[in-house]
Amino acid sequence: MAEKTYQVIVRGRFAPLGDVQRAALLARADEHEVFGAKFTEEGTVTYERSLLAFTFRCLIPATEDDGEAVVIRRAEAMAAAAVAELGADHRDLRSVATDLDDIKIRRRARP
């Protein structure tokens, strides 16, 4: 079966945080700023110091038979695991998946 790759963005909110969780997330906030965001197979989590919401970006390999719903479920499971690894819980996940084959690159016209 042919492989496809999806670029997925999962957005969510942190579940209510305790003082210890909040302090731990703030201590690592610089490691998770938006400028460090990358689409990788492991995924990256970014969040702001307000600790309200987070974004998880990842690449999900899939077969031709895998639908977008399957890809999104995988990405959301990865996002939940990544947030749990940070010592927090999540809620309100929303995701967008894009098949990399569908991305068109527009080249600039040369003078």
MDAnalysis code that builds the backbone (N, CA, C; Angstrom):
import MDAnalysis as mda
import numpy as np

u = mda.Universe.empty(333, n_residues=111, atom_resindex=np.repeat(np.arange(111), 3), trajectory=True)
u.add_TopologyAttr("name", ["N", "CA", "C"] * 111)
u.add_TopologyAttr("resid", np.arange(1, 112))
u.add_TopologyAttr("resname", ["MET", "ALA", "GLU", "LYS", "THR", "TYR", "GLN", "VAL", "ILE", "VAL", "ARG", "GLY", "ARG", "PHE", "ALA", "PRO", "LEU", "GLY", "ASP", "VAL", "GLN", "ARG", "ALA", "ALA", "LEU", "LEU", "ALA", "ARG", "ALA", "ASP", "GLU", "HIS", "GLU", "VAL", "PHE", "GLY", "ALA", "LYS", "PHE", "THR", "GLU", "GLU", "GLY", "THR", "VAL", "THR", "TYR", "GLU", "ARG", "SER", "LEU", "LEU", "ALA", "PHE", "THR", "PHE", "ARG", "CYS", "LEU", "ILE", "PRO", "ALA", "THR", "GLU", "ASP", "ASP", "GLY", "GLU", "ALA", "VAL", "VAL", "ILE", "ARG", "ARG", "ALA", "GLU", "ALA", "MET", "ALA", "ALA", "ALA", "ALA", "VAL", "ALA", "GLU", "LEU", "GLY", "ALA", "ASP", "HIS", "ARG", "ASP", "LEU", "ARG", "SER", "VAL", "ALA", "THR", "ASP", "LEU", "ASP", "ASP", "ILE", "LYS", "ILE", "ARG", "ARG", "ARG", "ALA", "ARG", "PRO"])
u.atoms.positions = np.array([
    [0.830, -1.183, 0.000],
    [0.000, 0.000, 0.000],
    [0.875, 1.248, 0.000],
    [0.441, 2.213, -0.746],
    [1.192, 3.465, -0.836],
    [1.063, 4.241, 0.471],
    [2.124, 4.889, 0.837],
    [2.142, 5.706, 2.052],
    [1.767, 7.142, 1.728],
    [1.057, 7.745, 2.643],
    [0.734, 9.163, 2.582],
    [1.212, 9.768, 3.889],
    [1.402, 11.056, 3.898],
    [1.764, 11.744, 5.130],
    [0.838, 12.924, 5.309],
    [0.316, 13.040, 6.522],
    [-0.553, 14.149, 6.868],
    [0.154, 15.071, 7.853],
    [-0.037, 16.337, 7.670],
    [0.424, 17.355, 8.608],
    [-0.796, 17.685, 9.462],
    [-0.667, 17.517, 10.786],
    [-1.831, 17.705, 11.659],
    [-1.524, 18.760, 12.721],
    [-2.480, 19.634, 12.930],
    [-2.417, 20.610, 14.012],
    [-3.564, 20.286, 14.971],
    [-3.198, 20.015, 16.226],
    [-4.184, 19.747, 17.278],
    [-4.130, 20.922, 18.245],
    [-5.265, 21.545, 18.453],
    [-5.350, 22.637, 19.428],
    [-6.218, 22.157, 20.580],
    [-5.820, 22.518, 21.780],
    [-6.593, 22.124, 22.947],
    [-6.370, 23.093, 24.086],
    [-7.080, 22.826, 25.158],
    [-6.945, 23.642, 26.362],
    [-6.399, 22.749, 27.471],
    [-5.648, 23.350, 28.362],
    [-5.217, 22.618, 29.537],
    [-6.424, 22.443, 30.456],
    [-6.541, 21.254, 31.064],
    [-7.535, 21.058, 32.108],
    [-7.094, 21.909, 33.301],
    [-7.982, 22.172, 34.250],
    [-7.573, 22.996, 35.394],
    [-6.257, 22.497, 36.002],
    [-5.360, 23.446, 36.225],
    [-4.012, 23.126, 36.708],
    [-3.869, 23.473, 38.189],
    [-3.140, 22.612, 38.885],
    [-2.790, 22.903, 40.267],
    [-1.555, 23.785, 40.297],
    [-1.214, 24.272, 41.475],
    [-0.063, 25.161, 41.621],
    [1.235, 24.489, 41.186],
    [1.416, 23.211, 41.524],
    [2.639, 22.488, 41.160],
    [2.716, 22.305, 39.646],
    [1.594, 21.937, 39.022],
    [1.566, 21.776, 37.562],
    [1.868, 23.107, 36.870],
    [1.245, 24.163, 37.358],
    [1.435, 25.493, 36.768],
    [2.907, 25.898, 36.858],
    [3.522, 25.696, 38.007],
    [4.935, 26.055, 38.197],
    [5.829, 25.232, 37.271],
    [5.536, 23.935, 37.129],
    [6.348, 23.071, 36.261],
    [6.227, 23.497, 34.801],
    [5.015, 23.818, 34.345],
    [4.821, 24.264, 32.958],
    [5.500, 25.603, 32.715],
    [5.387, 26.513, 33.658],
    [6.036, 27.817, 33.500],
    [7.553, 27.693, 33.477],
    [8.098, 26.757, 34.240],
    [9.546, 26.554, 34.264],
    [10.073, 26.082, 32.912],
    [9.225, 25.398, 32.135],
    [9.639, 24.869, 30.829],
    [9.034, 25.640, 29.659],
    [8.383, 26.746, 29.926],
    [7.667, 27.485, 28.874],
    [8.578, 27.923, 27.735],
    [9.803, 28.325, 28.034],
    [10.711, 28.765, 26.973],
    [11.036, 27.636, 25.994],
    [11.019, 26.393, 26.458],
    [11.274, 25.234, 25.584],
    [10.092, 24.962, 24.658],
    [8.929, 25.518, 24.990],
    [7.709, 25.212, 24.250],
    [7.068, 26.445, 23.622],
    [7.889, 27.445, 23.303],
    [7.353, 28.636, 22.653],
    [7.085, 28.345, 21.181],
    [6.252, 29.141, 20.574],
    [5.794, 28.904, 19.206],
    [6.948, 28.896, 18.192],
    [8.035, 29.614, 18.468],
    [9.150, 29.651, 17.523],
    [9.873, 28.315, 17.425],
    [9.634, 27.410, 18.363],
    [10.231, 26.082, 18.315],
    [9.324, 25.042, 17.686],
    [8.180, 25.466, 17.203],
    [7.199, 24.536, 16.638],
    [7.697, 23.937, 15.333],
    [7.570, 22.631, 15.228],
    [7.950, 21.913, 14.010],
    [6.951, 20.791, 13.773],
    [6.794, 20.455, 12.528],
    [6.015, 19.272, 12.181],
    [6.989, 18.101, 12.104],
    [6.923, 17.214, 13.092],
    [7.766, 16.022, 13.118],
    [6.887, 14.814, 13.404],
    [7.428, 13.621, 13.198],
    [6.652, 12.422, 13.507],
    [6.446, 12.257, 15.005],
    [7.334, 12.823, 15.818],
    [7.170, 12.762, 17.280],
    [6.193, 13.833, 17.756],
    [6.151, 14.946, 17.025],
    [5.278, 16.051, 17.362],
    [5.924, 17.039, 18.312],
    [5.448, 18.275, 18.283],
    [5.915, 19.304, 19.203],
    [4.721, 20.000, 19.842],
    [4.876, 20.310, 21.120],
    [3.850, 21.024, 21.877],
    [4.326, 22.449, 22.103],
    [3.455, 23.390, 21.844],
    [3.748, 24.788, 22.167],
    [2.616, 25.327, 23.025],
    [2.976, 26.273, 23.904],
    [1.971, 26.939, 24.722],
    [2.515, 28.280, 25.194],
    [1.597, 29.153, 25.576],
    [1.971, 30.471, 26.073],
    [1.968, 30.450, 27.595],
    [2.581, 31.454, 28.178],
    [2.690, 31.534, 29.634],
    [1.345, 31.694, 30.340],
    [0.308, 32.026, 29.608],
    [-1.024, 32.119, 30.212],
    [-1.536, 30.745, 30.646],
    [-0.984, 29.700, 30.043],
    [-1.324, 28.298, 30.346],
    [-2.810, 27.991, 30.153],
    [-3.409, 28.641, 29.187],
    [-4.800, 28.356, 28.870],
    [-4.909, 27.278, 27.807],
    [-4.106, 27.415, 26.753],
    [-4.234, 26.523, 25.606],
    [-2.860, 26.068, 25.132],
    [-2.875, 25.023, 24.304],
    [-1.648, 24.493, 23.709],
    [-1.930, 24.117, 22.261],
    [-0.863, 23.962, 21.505],
    [-0.945, 23.490, 20.129],
    [0.060, 22.358, 19.967],
    [-0.354, 21.311, 19.295],
    [0.508, 20.166, 19.021],
    [0.571, 20.013, 17.507],
    [1.781, 19.980, 16.961],
    [1.974, 19.809, 15.517],
    [2.698, 18.499, 15.276],
    [2.237, 17.736, 14.290],
    [2.903, 16.465, 13.999],
    [2.681, 16.057, 12.544],
    [3.480, 15.086, 12.122],
    [3.327, 14.422, 10.828],
    [2.852, 13.008, 11.104],
    [1.808, 12.578, 10.433],
    [1.253, 11.250, 10.637],
    [1.336, 10.473, 9.327],
    [2.142, 9.401, 9.296],
    [2.148, 8.551, 8.107],
    [0.863, 7.719, 8.077],
    [0.344, 7.504, 6.902],
    [-0.907, 6.763, 6.759],
    [-0.893, 5.984, 5.451],
    [-1.757, 5.001, 5.374],
    [-1.925, 4.264, 4.123],
    [-3.053, 4.929, 3.338],
    [-3.215, 4.518, 2.110],
    [-4.298, 5.054, 1.281],
    [-5.658, 4.743, 1.893],
    [-5.748, 3.655, 2.663],
    [-7.020, 3.249, 3.266],
    [-7.371, 4.049, 4.519],
    [-6.378, 4.668, 5.128],
    [-6.629, 5.454, 6.334],
    [-7.332, 6.749, 5.942],
    [-8.423, 6.999, 6.565],
    [-9.139, 8.247, 6.309],
    [-8.643, 9.352, 7.233],
    [-9.116, 10.546, 6.979],
    [-8.713, 11.685, 7.792],
    [-9.099, 11.491, 9.257],
    [-10.236, 10.849, 9.513],
    [-10.676, 10.623, 10.892],
    [-9.682, 9.739, 11.648],
    [-9.132, 8.727, 10.983],
    [-8.135, 7.844, 11.602],
    [-6.871, 8.632, 11.917],
    [-6.446, 9.439, 10.983],
    [-5.245, 10.264, 11.158],
    [-5.426, 11.228, 12.326],
    [-6.578, 11.871, 12.401],
    [-6.843, 12.818, 13.483],
    [-6.882, 12.104, 14.832],
    [-7.483, 10.916, 14.891],
    [-7.495, 10.166, 16.153],
    [-6.082, 9.867, 16.626],
    [-5.214, 9.461, 15.705],
    [-3.816, 9.184, 16.059],
    [-3.130, 10.448, 16.582],
    [-3.320, 11.546, 15.879],
    [-2.682, 12.801, 16.272],
    [-3.192, 13.274, 17.637],
    [-4.490, 13.149, 17.872],
    [-5.036, 13.575, 19.154],
    [-4.542, 12.689, 20.293],
    [-4.361, 11.406, 20.035],
    [-3.791, 10.514, 21.058],
    [-2.352, 10.918, 21.363],
    [-1.596, 11.265, 20.330],
    [-0.217, 11.722, 20.534],
    [-0.191, 13.037, 21.312],
    [-1.104, 13.946, 20.994],
    [-1.173, 15.229, 21.695],
    [-1.494, 15.017, 23.167],
    [-2.458, 14.145, 23.452],
    [-2.827, 13.858, 24.837],
    [-1.636, 13.281, 25.604],
    [-0.889, 12.381, 24.956],
    [0.285, 11.784, 25.596],
    [1.377, 12.829, 25.839],
    [1.569, 13.730, 24.890],
    [2.597, 14.762, 25.030],
    [2.254, 15.723, 26.168],
    [0.992, 16.092, 26.290],
    [0.570, 16.985, 27.367],
    [0.681, 16.255, 28.719],
    [0.313, 14.985, 28.738],
    [0.444, 14.201, 29.976],
    [1.910, 14.101, 30.395],
    [2.802, 13.978, 29.418],
    [4.234, 13.923, 29.711],
    [4.720, 15.223, 30.345],
    [4.054, 16.321, 30.039],
    [4.384, 17.609, 30.649],
    [3.802, 17.728, 32.064],
    [2.980, 16.749, 32.458],
    [2.392, 16.758, 33.793],
    [1.037, 17.415, 33.874],
    [0.362, 17.541, 32.739],
    [-0.944, 18.200, 32.710],
    [-1.966, 17.302, 32.016],
    [-3.202, 17.721, 32.077],
    [-4.264, 17.034, 31.356],
    [-4.852, 18.011, 30.342],
    [-5.691, 17.519, 29.460],
    [-6.211, 18.335, 28.361],
    [-7.729, 18.276, 28.291],
    [-8.276, 19.173, 27.475],
    [-9.707, 19.161, 27.142],
    [-9.909, 19.921, 25.837],
    [-11.068, 19.793, 25.268],
    [-11.481, 20.572, 24.090],
    [-10.513, 20.476, 22.910],
    [-10.168, 19.274, 22.485],
    [-9.267, 19.121, 21.340],
    [-10.002, 19.414, 20.035],
    [-9.331, 20.155, 19.158],
    [-9.810, 20.439, 17.793],
    [-8.635, 20.217, 16.863],
    [-8.865, 19.552, 15.761],
    [-7.751, 19.188, 14.886],
    [-8.047, 19.471, 13.427],
    [-6.959, 19.739, 12.709],
    [-7.016, 19.934, 11.265],
    [-5.892, 19.107, 10.652],
    [-6.237, 18.291, 9.665],
    [-5.242, 17.456, 8.981],
    [-5.169, 17.853, 7.515],
    [-3.943, 17.895, 6.998],
    [-3.726, 18.225, 5.596],
    [-2.828, 17.161, 4.976],
    [-3.278, 16.552, 3.904],
    [-2.466, 15.598, 3.158],
    [-1.359, 16.393, 2.471],
    [-0.116, 16.025, 2.713],
    [0.998, 16.779, 2.129],
    [0.976, 16.746, 0.601],
    [0.362, 15.724, 0.021],
    [0.239, 15.673, -1.442],
    [-0.673, 16.777, -1.973],
    [-1.540, 17.317, -1.105],
    [-2.481, 18.356, -1.529],
    [-1.908, 19.765, -1.422],
    [-0.732, 19.896, -0.820],
    [-0.131, 21.217, -0.657],
    [0.566, 21.608, -1.947],
    [0.186, 22.753, -2.466],
    [0.787, 23.245, -3.699],
    [1.753, 24.364, -3.348],
    [2.912, 24.329, -3.934],
    [3.916, 25.369, -3.707],
    [3.884, 26.309, -4.889],
    [3.632, 27.576, -4.594],
    [3.619, 28.571, -5.664],
    [5.011, 29.174, -5.743],
    [5.586, 29.092, -6.887],
    [6.917, 29.671, -7.118],
    [6.777, 31.131, -7.522],
    [7.671, 31.939, -7.040],
    [7.682, 33.349, -7.438],
    [8.198, 33.478, -8.853],
    [7.579, 34.387, -9.564],
    [8.051, 34.669, -10.920],
    [9.355, 35.433, -10.837],
    [10.285, 35.049, -11.631],
    [11.599, 35.743, -11.652],
    [11.544, 36.894, -12.636],
    [12.128, 38.043, -12.251],
    [12.106, 39.205, -13.156],
    [12.980, 39.009, -14.369],
])
